[in-house]
Amino acid sequence: MSEKVTKVQKVLQGILEKFKTGDVPKAIVYSMFPFKGTPSDRWSYINRMIMFLSGTDDARGIRQWNRVGRSVKRGSKAIYILVPYFVKRRVHSDEEEEALRGFMAKPVFGVEDTEGEPLDYEKEIPLPDLPLLERAKEWGITVSTMSPCPKFLGVYLSDVKEIVIATPEEIVFFHELSHAAYEMSIGKLKPGQRWDQEIIAELSAQALCHLIGKQPNNNLGNTYRYIESYADSAGLKPVSACLKVIDDVERVLNFILGKEVNKHVERTIERAA
């Protein structure tokens, strides 16, 4: 048995062992939402899961670390991911093509095992003093920040009860909080960015902005475009899409705005009058 095959089997066996011990669910959730802008964002789902199961959220090859001014510490233990192995074969006398021969294990190292220049995402981003932050904590939801990401500004990870935001804007937090409220008051969120779930969350977020947000008028255009894009994906006009989900929006808002919060809203409206 070749050394390549042995290493691949070890990688796969390690994943199976994690399934047995129940360590996989959280890694699966984070593997579905790569958002740090690192090379591993482009890895396969299984390789991202291997990375998280190995206790890191950023792993790279030695040369990749060297390119960002970091080096692997002496004595560090490698993590092995699976990469395809291609061979060239001749199709015609003057033409070749690549064919998948199998997989091999490639060593990478976690950021914790490197030293050198600071990385962009290591810059500390303080959690802003967001309205309704206490509501998330009451529900057992962790709220954390990340460096700005071109893919999205926020995400709600329902399986691990965590909201991650990359902006201090209240509407982004409210949007993810509304997803959480939907799950607790209406039903389990369905996988993917479904048009109805996204419009419910965005409408709820905009309503919350008007009630207790600081600058509710600055994001109306973005909200309309957001709703318009999801309505279009469902073959609906924006107004029609909103009317279809308006009852669920009301349920989400009622769930978020408990008695204590309603009092805060009343005081806020009175001061603004």
Secondary structure, 3 states (H helix, E strand, C coil): CCHHHHHHHHHHHHHHHHHHHCCHHHHHHHHHCCCCCCHHHHCCHHHHHHHHHCCCCCEECHHHHHHCCEEECCCCCCEEEEEEEEEEEEEECCEEEEEEEEEEEEEEEEHHHEEECCCHHHCCCCCCCCCCHHHHHHCCCEEEECCCCCCCCEEEEHHHCEEEECCCCHHHHHHHHHHHHHHHHCCCCCCCCCHHHHHHHHHHHHHHHHHHCCCHHHHHHHHHHHHHHHHHHCCCCHHHHHHHHHHHHHHHHHHHCCHHHHHHHHHHHHHHC
